[in-house]
Amino acid sequence: MKYIIAYLGFILFFIACGEANSVVVKDENGVILEQYTIGKDSVKNGAYRAFSSKGVLTEEAWYADGKLDGKRILYYANGSPEI
């Protein structure tokens, strides 16, 4: 529940700013779970990265106007990309 409230707080803050902004979602221990950029319309634009609770990269993708744009790469726990 904490994550949802923090996430909504980020979104509302960035909507008020009206510019592209970076979003970083962390767990209660401060470990980054997601990193991405949202535009003034509050949708993902640009690079998106997701991480495990241990901080290991699990996903990389690129978004344009809130839609997946190009490759989405998923990673195994050992860091190698899924094929």
Secondary structure, DSSP 8 states (H G I E B T S, - for coil): -HHHHHHHHHHHHHHHH-S-EEEEEE-TTS-EEEEEEE-TTSSEEEEEEEE-TTS-EEEEEEEETTEEEEEEEEB-TTS-B--
